[in-house]
Amino acid sequence: MDSLVVKAVLAGIFFGIWPLLMNRSGISGNSSAMVFSAVILVCVSPLAIATGGVTATANWWMAIGAGVSGAIGLLFFNSMLSRTTPQEVSALFVLAIVVQVAVPALYQIFIIEQITATKGVGFLLAAIGAALLSL
């Protein structure tokens, strides 16, 4: 198995675990986003420093845009996590992930300027899957 596939699977596992743990933490939405971000900063900073940090060719506008987009998403997501019950969190989490998966798929359609039947069926099946998993 390709190491990139393994990393994608592991990322999916851990991205699937953290919201369930945060939902059980009892911390409010904005505060949980702050705690989550602080823990990430502490965990990731040594690795970033050890691997050489930021390159001189970085596109800072894209990096800042990514950070702002991530921060806004995290605030909405953690607000949802803090207000839902453990019984409802899975359905809302599935909805968020389906929408998250649809965004890069739509981006790809925009970039190549072509929608295929396969992509159309994929969007339909994703919506059906989200609905079925939310029942």
Long-range contacts (C-beta under 8 A, 24 or more apart in sequence): 16-93, 19-77, 19-81, 19-89, 19-93, 20-89, 20-90, 20-93, 22-78, 22-81, 23-81, 23-82, 23-84, 23-86, 23-89, 24-86, 27-82, 28-82, 29-75, 29-78, 29-79, 29-80, 29-81, 29-82, 29-83, 30-75, 30-78, 30-79, 32-78, 32-81, 32-82, 33-71, 33-74, 33-75, 33-78, 36-74, 36-78, 37-71, 37-74, 90-133, 91-133, 91-134, 91-135, 94-130, 94-133, 94-134, 95-130, 95-134, 98-126, 98-127, 98-129, 98-130, 101-126, 102-126
